[in-house]
Amino acid sequence: MNQPGIVKKIGTTETVSDKFKKRELIIEIPGNYPQVVKFEFVQDKVGLLDSVKVGENVNVHFNLNGREHNGNVYNTLQGWKID
């Protein structure tokens, strides 16, 4: 999937463990009812956000991931490419 929008915030790289790192990107999707959406870039994809700037128009390519833990369901929009 992909989603165009305007960059609102670019997070810093978080090192979760010695084998896992992540970085968040928040975009606003304009329209009659603007939406603010958070994407997560992990591992070698965190570097893709180095050249992105706040206010820039982007198109985020992502996968929708879901998991269940203790009866709760958690969803993540995991980015893998950005134009």
KOLLO-517793 format. One record per atom (N, C-alpha, C): atom name; z, x, y. Coordinates in nm, 3 decimals. Example, Ala and Ser with C-alpha at 12.3 -4.5 7.8 and 13.67 -1.06 7.14 Angstrom:
<recs>
<rec atome="N" Z="0.780" X="1.319" Y="-0.569"/>
<rec atome="CA" Z="0.780" X="1.230" Y="-0.450"/>
<rec atome="C" Z="0.780" X="1.320" Y="-0.330"/>
<rec atome="N" Z="0.708" X="1.285" Y="-0.225"/>
<rec atome="CA" Z="0.714" X="1.367" Y="-0.106"/>
<rec atome="C" Z="0.787" X="1.290" Y="0.003"/>
</recs>
This chain:
<recs>
<rec atome="N" Z="0.000" X="0.084" Y="-0.117"/>
<rec atome="CA" Z="0.000" X="0.000" Y="0.000"/>
<rec atome="C" Z="0.000" X="0.089" Y="0.124"/>
<rec atome="N" Z="-0.037" X="0.031" Y="0.237"/>
<rec atome="CA" Z="-0.025" X="0.104" Y="0.363"/>
<rec atome="C" Z="0.013" X="0.006" Y="0.474"/>
<rec atome="N" Z="0.071" X="0.063" Y="0.581"/>
<rec atome="CA" Z="0.118" X="-0.019" Y="0.691"/>
<rec atome="C" Z="0.101" X="0.055" Y="0.822"/>
<rec atome="N" Z="0.023" X="-0.001" Y="0.917"/>
<rec atome="CA" Z="0.013" X="0.059" Y="1.049"/>
<rec atome="C" Z="0.133" X="0.019" Y="1.135"/>
<rec atome="N" Z="0.167" X="0.105" Y="1.231"/>
<rec atome="CA" Z="0.275" X="0.075" Y="1.322"/>
<rec atome="C" Z="0.294" X="0.187" Y="1.422"/>
<rec atome="N" Z="0.397" X="0.172" Y="1.505"/>
<rec atome="CA" Z="0.430" X="0.270" Y="1.609"/>
<rec atome="C" Z="0.562" X="0.336" Y="1.572"/>
<rec atome="N" Z="0.564" X="0.469" Y="1.576"/>
<rec atome="CA" Z="0.683" X="0.544" Y="1.537"/>
<rec atome="C" Z="0.796" X="0.520" Y="1.637"/>
<rec atome="N" Z="0.911" X="0.475" Y="1.586"/>
<rec atome="CA" Z="1.031" X="0.455" Y="1.668"/>
<rec atome="C" Z="1.130" X="0.570" Y="1.652"/>
<rec atome="N" Z="1.142" X="0.622" Y="1.528"/>
<rec atome="CA" Z="1.241" X="0.727" Y="1.501"/>
<rec atome="C" Z="1.197" X="0.809" Y="1.382"/>
<rec atome="N" Z="1.225" X="0.939" Y="1.390"/>
<rec atome="CA" Z="1.199" X="1.031" Y="1.280"/>
<rec atome="C" Z="1.331" X="1.099" Y="1.248"/>
<rec atome="N" Z="1.380" X="1.081" Y="1.129"/>
<rec atome="CA" Z="1.507" X="1.138" Y="1.089"/>
<rec atome="C" Z="1.496" X="1.286" Y="1.057"/>
<rec atome="N" Z="1.611" X="1.349" Y="1.047"/>
<rec atome="CA" Z="1.616" X="1.488" Y="1.004"/>
<rec atome="C" Z="1.616" X="1.492" Y="0.852"/>
<rec atome="N" Z="1.581" X="1.605" Y="0.797"/>
<rec atome="CA" Z="1.580" X="1.620" Y="0.652"/>
<rec atome="C" Z="1.722" X="1.627" Y="0.600"/>
<rec atome="N" Z="1.754" X="1.541" Y="0.504"/>
<rec atome="CA" Z="1.884" X="1.541" Y="0.440"/>
<rec atome="C" Z="1.872" X="1.604" Y="0.303"/>
<rec atome="N" Z="1.958" X="1.701" Y="0.276"/>
<rec atome="CA" Z="1.962" X="1.762" Y="0.143"/>
<rec atome="C" Z="2.071" X="1.690" Y="0.064"/>
<rec atome="N" Z="2.028" X="1.606" Y="-0.030"/>
<rec atome="CA" Z="2.120" X="1.526" Y="-0.110"/>
<rec atome="C" Z="2.183" X="1.612" Y="-0.218"/>
<rec atome="N" Z="2.103" X="1.698" Y="-0.279"/>
<rec atome="CA" Z="2.151" X="1.794" Y="-0.379"/>
<rec atome="C" Z="2.058" X="1.914" Y="-0.373"/>
<rec atome="N" Z="2.086" X="2.016" Y="-0.453"/>
<rec atome="CA" Z="2.000" X="2.134" Y="-0.452"/>
<rec atome="C" Z="1.860" X="2.105" Y="-0.506"/>
<rec atome="N" Z="1.842" X="1.987" Y="-0.566"/>
<rec atome="CA" Z="1.711" X="1.950" Y="-0.621"/>
<rec atome="C" Z="1.649" X="1.829" Y="-0.555"/>
<rec atome="N" Z="1.716" X="1.773" Y="-0.452"/>
<rec atome="CA" Z="1.664" X="1.650" Y="-0.391"/>
<rec atome="C" Z="1.688" X="1.649" Y="-0.240"/>
<rec atome="N" Z="1.579" X="1.621" Y="-0.164"/>
<rec atome="CA" Z="1.590" X="1.606" Y="-0.019"/>
<rec atome="C" Z="1.507" X="1.487" Y="0.024"/>
<rec atome="N" Z="1.547" X="1.427" Y="0.140"/>
<rec atome="CA" Z="1.477" X="1.309" Y="0.189"/>
<rec atome="C" Z="1.478" X="1.308" Y="0.342"/>
<rec atome="N" Z="1.388" X="1.227" Y="0.397"/>
<rec atome="CA" Z="1.375" X="1.213" Y="0.542"/>
<rec atome="C" Z="1.324" X="1.073" Y="0.571"/>
<rec atome="N" Z="1.380" X="1.008" Y="0.674"/>
<rec atome="CA" Z="1.343" X="0.871" Y="0.706"/>
<rec atome="C" Z="1.248" X="0.864" Y="0.825"/>
<rec atome="N" Z="1.161" X="0.764" Y="0.820"/>
<rec atome="CA" Z="1.070" X="0.733" Y="0.929"/>
<rec atome="C" Z="1.085" X="0.585" Y="0.958"/>
<rec atome="N" Z="1.105" X="0.550" Y="1.085"/>
<rec atome="CA" Z="1.116" X="0.410" Y="1.124"/>
<rec atome="C" Z="1.000" X="0.377" Y="1.217"/>
<rec atome="N" Z="0.928" X="0.271" Y="1.182"/>
<rec atome="CA" Z="0.815" X="0.226" Y="1.266"/>
<rec atome="C" Z="0.837" X="0.082" Y="1.308"/>
<rec atome="N" Z="0.769" X="0.047" Y="1.417"/>
<rec atome="CA" Z="0.768" X="-0.093" Y="1.461"/>
<rec atome="C" Z="0.629" X="-0.147" Y="1.436"/>
<rec atome="N" Z="0.624" X="-0.265" Y="1.374"/>
<rec atome="CA" Z="0.498" X="-0.333" Y="1.348"/>
<rec atome="C" Z="0.484" X="-0.440" Y="1.456"/>
<rec atome="N" Z="0.390" X="-0.421" Y="1.552"/>
<rec atome="CA" Z="0.377" X="-0.516" Y="1.661"/>
<rec atome="C" Z="0.324" X="-0.652" Y="1.615"/>
<rec atome="N" Z="0.341" X="-0.751" Y="1.698"/>
<rec atome="CA" Z="0.292" X="-0.885" Y="1.669"/>
<rec atome="C" Z="0.378" X="-0.987" Y="1.741"/>
<rec atome="N" Z="0.355" X="-1.114" Y="1.713"/>
<rec atome="CA" Z="0.436" X="-1.220" Y="1.774"/>
<rec atome="C" Z="0.584" X="-1.203" Y="1.740"/>
<rec atome="N" Z="0.612" X="-1.155" Y="1.620"/>
<rec atome="CA" Z="0.747" X="-1.129" Y="1.574"/>
<rec atome="C" Z="0.753" X="-0.985" Y="1.524"/>
<rec atome="N" Z="0.769" X="-0.889" Y="1.615"/>
<rec atome="CA" Z="0.768" X="-0.747" Y="1.575"/>
<rec atome="C" Z="0.872" X="-0.719" Y="1.466"/>
<rec atome="N" Z="0.834" X="-0.632" Y="1.375"/>
<rec atome="CA" Z="0.921" X="-0.593" Y="1.265"/>
<rec atome="C" Z="0.951" X="-0.444" Y="1.276"/>
<rec atome="N" Z="1.072" X="-0.407" Y="1.242"/>
<rec atome="CA" Z="1.111" X="-0.266" Y="1.236"/>
<rec atome="C" Z="1.133" X="-0.233" Y="1.089"/>
<rec atome="N" Z="1.061" X="-0.130" Y="1.041"/>
<rec atome="CA" Z="1.061" X="-0.099" Y="0.898"/>
<rec atome="C" Z="1.095" X="0.048" Y="0.877"/>
<rec atome="N" Z="1.179" X="0.075" Y="0.775"/>
<rec atome="CA" Z="1.220" X="0.211" Y="0.742"/>
<rec atome="C" Z="1.150" X="0.257" Y="0.614"/>
<rec atome="N" Z="1.091" X="0.376" Y="0.621"/>
<rec atome="CA" Z="1.029" X="0.440" Y="0.505"/>
<rec atome="C" Z="1.108" X="0.566" Y="0.472"/>
<rec atome="N" Z="1.107" X="0.603" Y="0.347"/>
<rec atome="CA" Z="1.175" X="0.724" Y="0.302"/>
<rec atome="C" Z="1.072" X="0.819" Y="0.243"/>
<rec atome="N" Z="1.072" X="0.943" Y="0.291"/>
<rec atome="CA" Z="0.987" X="1.048" Y="0.235"/>
<rec atome="C" Z="1.078" X="1.144" Y="0.160"/>
<rec atome="N" Z="1.040" X="1.182" Y="0.039"/>
<rec atome="CA" Z="1.126" X="1.266" Y="-0.043"/>
<rec atome="C" Z="1.053" X="1.392" Y="-0.090"/>
<rec atome="N" Z="1.136" X="1.490" Y="-0.127"/>
<rec atome="CA" Z="1.091" X="1.617" Y="-0.184"/>
<rec atome="C" Z="0.985" X="1.685" Y="-0.097"/>
<rec atome="N" Z="0.869" X="1.717" Y="-0.152"/>
<rec atome="CA" Z="0.766" X="1.790" Y="-0.078"/>
<rec atome="C" Z="0.699" X="1.705" Y="0.030"/>
<rec atome="N" Z="0.725" X="1.574" Y="0.033"/>
<rec atome="CA" Z="0.664" X="1.485" Y="0.134"/>
<rec atome="C" Z="0.739" X="1.485" Y="0.267"/>
<rec atome="N" Z="0.861" X="1.541" Y="0.272"/>
<rec atome="CA" Z="0.936" X="1.540" Y="0.399"/>
<rec atome="C" Z="0.862" X="1.618" Y="0.507"/>
<rec atome="N" Z="0.788" X="1.719" Y="0.471"/>
<rec atome="CA" Z="0.712" X="1.799" Y="0.567"/>
<rec atome="C" Z="0.599" X="1.724" Y="0.634"/>
<rec atome="N" Z="0.556" X="1.613" Y="0.576"/>
<rec atome="CA" Z="0.449" X="1.534" Y="0.638"/>
<rec atome="C" Z="0.491" X="1.480" Y="0.774"/>
<rec atome="N" Z="0.620" X="1.466" Y="0.798"/>
<rec atome="CA" Z="0.670" X="1.409" Y="0.923"/>
<rec atome="C" Z="0.685" X="1.513" Y="1.034"/>
<rec atome="N" Z="0.662" X="1.642" Y="1.003"/>
<rec atome="CA" Z="0.677" X="1.748" Y="1.103"/>
<rec atome="C" Z="0.581" X="1.732" Y="1.221"/>
<rec atome="N" Z="0.463" X="1.679" Y="1.196"/>
<rec atome="CA" Z="0.362" X="1.669" Y="1.302"/>
<rec atome="C" Z="0.358" X="1.531" Y="1.367"/>
<rec atome="N" Z="0.447" X="1.441" Y="1.326"/>
<rec atome="CA" Z="0.450" X="1.305" Y="1.380"/>
<rec atome="C" Z="0.543" X="1.301" Y="1.500"/>
<rec atome="N" Z="0.506" X="1.220" Y="1.602"/>
<rec atome="CA" Z="0.586" X="1.209" Y="1.724"/>
<rec atome="C" Z="0.624" X="1.063" Y="1.752"/>
<rec atome="N" Z="0.741" X="1.044" Y="1.811"/>
<rec atome="CA" Z="0.786" X="0.910" Y="1.850"/>
<rec atome="C" Z="0.684" X="0.851" Y="1.949"/>
<rec atome="N" Z="0.650" X="0.724" Y="1.931"/>
<rec atome="CA" Z="0.554" X="0.655" Y="2.016"/>
<rec atome="C" Z="0.411" X="0.660" Y="1.964"/>
<rec atome="N" Z="0.388" X="0.742" Y="1.863"/>
<rec atome="CA" Z="0.254" X="0.760" Y="1.806"/>
<rec atome="C" Z="0.219" X="0.643" Y="1.714"/>
<rec atome="N" Z="0.091" X="0.603" Y="1.716"/>
<rec atome="CA" Z="0.041" X="0.504" Y="1.621"/>
<rec atome="C" Z="0.013" X="0.575" Y="1.489"/>
<rec atome="N" Z="0.064" X="0.519" Y="1.381"/>
<rec atome="CA" Z="0.046" X="0.580" Y="1.249"/>
<rec atome="C" Z="0.009" X="0.474" Y="1.147"/>
<rec atome="N" Z="-0.038" X="0.519" Y="1.034"/>
<rec atome="CA" Z="-0.063" X="0.435" Y="0.918"/>
<rec atome="C" Z="0.011" X="0.501" Y="0.802"/>
<rec atome="N" Z="0.114" X="0.435" Y="0.752"/>
<rec atome="CA" Z="0.198" X="0.491" Y="0.646"/>
<rec atome="C" Z="0.152" X="0.437" Y="0.511"/>
<rec atome="N" Z="0.123" X="0.527" Y="0.420"/>
<rec atome="CA" Z="0.090" X="0.490" Y="0.282"/>
<rec atome="C" Z="0.219" X="0.504" Y="0.201"/>
<rec atome="N" Z="0.250" X="0.403" Y="0.120"/>
<rec atome="CA" Z="0.379" X="0.403" Y="0.053"/>
<rec atome="C" Z="0.376" X="0.328" Y="-0.079"/>
<rec atome="N" Z="0.479" X="0.351" Y="-0.159"/>
<rec atome="CA" Z="0.503" X="0.275" Y="-0.281"/>
<rec atome="C" Z="0.631" X="0.195" Y="-0.261"/>
<rec atome="N" Z="0.636" X="0.076" Y="-0.316"/>
<rec atome="CA" Z="0.756" X="-0.006" Y="-0.314"/>
<rec atome="C" Z="0.831" X="0.022" Y="-0.444"/>
<rec atome="N" Z="0.953" X="0.075" Y="-0.430"/>
<rec atome="CA" Z="1.035" X="0.107" Y="-0.547"/>
<rec atome="C" Z="1.158" X="0.018" Y="-0.549"/>
<rec atome="N" Z="1.197" X="-0.027" Y="-0.666"/>
<rec atome="CA" Z="1.316" X="-0.110" Y="-0.681"/>
<rec atome="C" Z="1.398" X="-0.062" Y="-0.800"/>
<rec atome="N" Z="1.529" X="-0.081" Y="-0.789"/>
<rec atome="CA" Z="1.617" X="-0.044" Y="-0.899"/>
<rec atome="C" Z="1.738" X="-0.137" Y="-0.898"/>
<rec atome="N" Z="1.800" X="-0.150" Y="-1.014"/>
<rec atome="CA" Z="1.919" X="-0.233" Y="-1.027"/>
<rec atome="C" Z="2.038" X="-0.145" Y="-1.060"/>
<rec atome="N" Z="2.150" X="-0.172" Y="-0.994"/>
<rec atome="CA" Z="2.273" X="-0.096" Y="-1.019"/>
<rec atome="C" Z="2.391" X="-0.190" Y="-1.004"/>
<rec atome="N" Z="2.468" X="-0.205" Y="-1.109"/>
<rec atome="CA" Z="2.587" X="-0.292" Y="-1.109"/>
<rec atome="C" Z="2.554" X="-0.434" Y="-1.063"/>
<rec atome="N" Z="2.441" X="-0.486" Y="-1.107"/>
<rec atome="CA" Z="2.404" X="-0.623" Y="-1.075"/>
<rec atome="C" Z="2.339" X="-0.643" Y="-0.940"/>
<rec atome="N" Z="2.325" X="-0.537" Y="-0.862"/>
<rec atome="CA" Z="2.258" X="-0.544" Y="-0.732"/>
<rec atome="C" Z="2.121" X="-0.479" Y="-0.741"/>
<rec atome="N" Z="2.026" X="-0.531" Y="-0.665"/>
<rec atome="CA" Z="1.891" X="-0.475" Y="-0.662"/>
<rec atome="C" Z="1.870" X="-0.406" Y="-0.528"/>
<rec atome="N" Z="1.818" X="-0.284" Y="-0.533"/>
<rec atome="CA" Z="1.792" X="-0.203" Y="-0.413"/>
<rec atome="C" Z="1.644" X="-0.171" Y="-0.407"/>
<rec atome="N" Z="1.584" X="-0.185" Y="-0.289"/>
<rec atome="CA" Z="1.442" X="-0.156" Y="-0.268"/>
<rec atome="C" Z="1.426" X="-0.039" Y="-0.173"/>
<rec atome="N" Z="1.323" X="0.041" Y="-0.195"/>
<rec atome="CA" Z="1.290" X="0.153" Y="-0.108"/>
<rec atome="C" Z="1.140" X="0.154" Y="-0.085"/>
<rec atome="N" Z="1.099" X="0.176" Y="0.040"/>
<rec atome="CA" Z="0.959" X="0.199" Y="0.071"/>
<rec atome="C" Z="0.942" X="0.350" Y="0.078"/>
<rec atome="N" Z="0.881" X="0.408" Y="-0.024"/>
<rec atome="CA" Z="0.871" X="0.552" Y="-0.034"/>
<rec atome="C" Z="0.733" X="0.601" Y="0.011"/>
<rec atome="N" Z="0.732" X="0.667" Y="0.127"/>
<rec atome="CA" Z="0.607" X="0.717" Y="0.185"/>
<rec atome="C" Z="0.553" X="0.837" Y="0.110"/>
<rec atome="N" Z="0.420" X="0.845" Y="0.102"/>
<rec atome="CA" Z="0.358" X="0.960" Y="0.037"/>
<rec atome="C" Z="0.240" X="1.017" Y="0.118"/>
<rec atome="N" Z="0.202" X="0.947" Y="0.226"/>
<rec atome="CA" Z="0.094" X="0.996" Y="0.313"/>
<rec atome="C" Z="0.109" X="0.927" Y="0.448"/>
<rec atome="N" Z="0.067" X="0.997" Y="0.555"/>
<rec atome="CA" Z="0.073" X="0.937" Y="0.688"/>
<rec atome="C" Z="-0.050" X="0.982" Y="0.769"/>
<rec atome="N" Z="-0.117" X="0.886" Y="0.830"/>
<rec atome="CA" Z="-0.235" X="0.914" Y="0.911"/>
<rec atome="C" Z="-0.200" X="0.887" Y="1.057"/>
</recs>
